[in-house]
């Protein structure tokens, strides 16, 4: 699923991989002159992502499914995935 919106925030990608439900944030930069894409995922953004993920799990009756948070970075044409980029508190 792409671009899930709720009152708590937005999640760019929700996917399943193995036994995990993956919530992924996508960040793009054309160049690193303004910093790396992953640097844009700050504590405020993480808080919003976690809230939105918790709401998604609650709304879909999936509270018992293990999940993780990934960050997909795109710098120019180079794509990288940071698995388990952060933990939900």
C-alpha positions as MATLAB code, in Angstrom:
seq = 'XXXXXXXXXXXXXXXXXXXXXXXXXXXXXXXXXXXXXXXXXXXXXXXXXXXXXXXXXXXXXXXXXXXXXXXXXXXXXXXXXXXXXXXXX';
ca = [
       0.000    0.000    0.000;
       1.274    3.469   -0.784;
       0.505    6.806    0.852;
      -1.632    5.794    3.804;
      -3.154    8.865    5.431;
      -4.824    9.133    8.802;
      -5.353   11.781   11.420;
      -2.040   10.866   13.066;
       0.041   11.311    9.925;
       1.103    9.668    6.695;
       3.027    6.515    5.868;
       4.640    6.347    2.439;
       4.701    2.545    2.065;
       3.150   -0.316    4.029;
       4.295   -3.760    2.924;
       4.805   -7.291    4.166;
       8.199   -8.928    4.157;
       8.509  -12.352    5.677;
       6.560  -12.276    8.909;
       6.852   -8.493    9.294;
       4.599   -5.612    8.455;
       6.960   -2.906    7.205;
       6.235    0.803    7.514;
       8.589    2.685    5.211;
       9.366    6.375    4.909;
      10.771    7.501    1.552;
      13.136   10.473    1.351;
      14.585   11.907   -1.867;
      17.379   14.373   -2.530;
      18.712   15.219   -5.971;
      22.129   15.935   -4.426;
      23.679   15.918   -0.958;
      24.195   19.705   -0.837;
      21.247   20.037    1.565;
      22.160   16.920    3.542;
      21.498   13.241    3.135;
      17.919   12.007    2.687;
      17.929    9.993    5.924;
      18.796   13.127    7.903;
      15.272   14.394    7.175;
      13.823   11.620    9.342;
      14.154   13.444   12.645;
      12.543   12.755   16.030;
       9.404   14.704   15.096;
       8.945   12.697   11.881;
       9.572    9.438   13.744;
       6.912   10.366   16.316;
       4.353   10.978   13.535;
       5.254    7.734   11.755;
       4.921    5.687   14.926;
       1.534    7.244   15.743;
       0.240    6.601   12.233;
       1.539    3.004   12.315;
      -0.118    2.360   15.669;
      -3.388    3.706   14.323;
      -3.078    1.524   11.202;
      -2.457   -1.572   13.323;
      -5.413   -0.736   15.586;
      -7.789    0.094   12.716;
      -6.957   -3.127   10.887;
      -6.942   -5.417   13.927;
      -3.275   -6.254   13.481;
      -1.866   -5.432   16.894;
      -0.250   -8.877   17.221;
       1.757   -8.685   13.960;
       5.467   -7.888   14.319;
       6.434   -4.732   12.482;
       9.478   -2.655   11.689;
      10.269    0.811   10.405;
      12.463    1.239    7.331;
      13.727    4.338    5.587;
      14.107    4.298    1.811;
      16.634    6.882    0.669;
      17.017    8.152   -2.865;
      20.046   10.298   -3.610;
      20.053   11.214   -7.270;
      19.448    7.826   -8.878;
      20.894    5.731   -6.031;
      18.293    3.928   -3.921;
      19.069    2.414   -0.508;
      16.941    0.814    2.172;
      17.777    1.179    5.851;
      15.980   -1.697    7.567;
      14.998   -1.207   11.199;
      15.976    2.462   10.903;
      14.354    3.185   14.272;
      12.282    1.517   16.983;
       8.821    2.485   18.172;
       9.012    3.674   21.761;
];
